[in-house]
Amino acid sequence: MRKRSTEILEKLILSNSKSMEVKKLITTYRISLKTLRTDVNEINDFLLEAKMSPTKLNEKEKMIISKRFFEGR
């Protein structure tokens, strides 16, 4: 996984709310929504390979960690 994708996943795991605002991620990393979606796909490929639940971007443009995220550990 690329460094940015790894950092995004780490931030998401460590966040208390288990979600992050897409606008904040785009601003922080100076990337487009399309690039963020690519990063999310890369993160999800990694998580699925590790038999963990994938993240998602919801209709409110938040990146969400699944309630089942830690079940595969």
C-alpha contacts under 8 A as a table, 3 or more apart, distances in Angstrom:
res1	aa1	res2	aa2	distance
1	M	5	S	6.31
1	M	6	T	6.33
1	M	42	E	6.77
1	M	43	I	7.26
1	M	46	F	7.37
2	R	5	S	5.33
2	R	6	T	6.25
3	K	6	T	5.08
3	K	7	E	6.17
4	R	7	E	5.05
4	R	8	I	6.16
4	R	29	Y	7.87
4	R	39	D	7.81
5	S	8	I	5.10
5	S	9	L	6.21
5	S	39	D	5.44
5	S	40	V	7.35
5	S	42	E	7.13
5	S	43	I	6.24
6	T	9	L	5.17
6	T	10	E	6.15
6	T	43	I	7.48
7	E	10	E	5.05
7	E	11	K	6.13
8	I	11	K	5.15
8	I	12	L	6.16
8	I	25	L	7.90
9	L	12	L	5.06
9	L	13	I	6.15
9	L	43	I	6.92
10	E	13	I	5.18
10	E	14	L	6.14
11	K	14	L	5.16
11	K	15	S	5.97
12	L	15	S	5.24
12	L	18	K	6.09
12	L	19	S	6.31
12	L	20	M	6.58
12	L	64	I	7.95
12	L	65	I	7.10
13	I	18	K	6.65
13	I	65	I	7.64
14	L	18	K	7.72
15	S	18	K	5.46
15	S	19	S	6.98
15	S	20	M	7.72
17	S	20	M	7.77
18	K	64	I	6.22
18	K	65	I	5.50
19	S	62	K	6.30
19	S	63	M	5.36
19	S	64	I	4.46
19	S	65	I	6.12
20	M	24	K	7.53
20	M	25	L	7.56
20	M	62	K	5.50
20	M	63	M	5.16
20	M	64	I	6.77
21	E	24	K	5.38
21	E	25	L	6.60
21	E	61	E	6.61
21	E	62	K	4.60
21	E	63	M	6.32
22	V	25	L	5.13
22	V	26	I	6.13
22	V	33	L	7.90
22	V	61	E	5.56
22	V	62	K	5.19
22	V	63	M	6.27
23	K	26	I	5.09
23	K	27	T	6.07
23	K	61	E	7.84
24	K	27	T	5.12
24	K	28	T	5.89
25	L	28	T	5.08
25	L	29	Y	6.03
25	L	30	R	7.94
25	L	36	L	7.93
26	I	29	Y	5.52
26	I	30	R	5.44
26	I	31	I	5.03
26	I	32	S	6.09
26	I	33	L	6.70
26	I	36	L	7.07
27	T	30	R	4.95
27	T	31	I	6.93
31	I	35	T	6.06
31	I	36	L	6.80
32	S	35	T	5.13
32	S	36	L	6.33
33	L	36	L	4.99
33	L	37	R	6.15
34	K	37	R	5.08
34	K	38	T	6.34
35	T	38	T	5.00
35	T	39	D	6.27
36	L	39	D	4.91
36	L	40	V	6.12
37	R	40	V	4.97
37	R	41	N	6.22
38	T	41	N	5.08
38	T	42	E	6.30
39	D	42	E	4.98
39	D	43	I	6.12
40	V	43	I	4.97
40	V	44	N	6.03
40	V	55	T	7.25
40	V	56	K	7.30
41	N	44	N	5.03
41	N	45	D	6.13
42	E	45	D	5.13
42	E	46	F	6.38
43	I	46	F	5.15
43	I	47	L	6.20
43	I	54	P	7.72
43	I	55	T	7.76
44	N	47	L	4.91
44	N	48	L	5.93
44	N	53	S	7.90
44	N	54	P	4.85
44	N	55	T	6.25
45	D	48	L	5.25
45	D	49	E	6.14
45	D	54	P	7.89
46	F	49	E	5.19
46	F	50	A	6.33
47	L	50	A	5.00
47	L	51	K	6.21
47	L	52	M	4.98
47	L	53	S	6.40
47	L	54	P	5.87
48	L	51	K	4.77
48	L	52	M	5.32
48	L	53	S	6.42
48	L	54	P	6.40
49	E	52	M	7.46
50	A	72	G	7.68
51	K	72	G	5.48
51	K	73	R	7.81
52	M	68	R	7.84
52	M	69	F	5.74
52	M	70	F	6.64
52	M	71	E	6.87
52	M	72	G	4.81
52	M	73	R	7.12
53	S	66	S	6.28
53	S	68	R	5.98
53	S	69	F	4.66
53	S	70	F	7.49
53	S	71	E	7.77
53	S	72	G	7.38
54	P	65	I	7.23
54	P	66	S	6.73
54	P	69	F	7.06
55	T	63	M	6.88
55	T	64	I	5.56
55	T	65	I	4.78
55	T	66	S	5.94
56	K	63	M	5.62
56	K	64	I	5.36
56	K	65	I	6.89
56	K	66	S	7.85
57	L	60	K	7.98
57	L	61	E	5.84
57	L	62	K	5.45
57	L	63	M	4.50
57	L	64	I	6.19
58	N	61	E	5.28
58	N	62	K	5.56
58	N	63	M	6.56
58	N	64	I	7.06
59	E	62	K	7.45
65	I	69	F	6.49
66	S	69	F	4.95
67	K	70	F	7.71
68	R	71	E	5.30
68	R	72	G	7.91
69	F	72	G	7.09
70	F	73	R	5.64
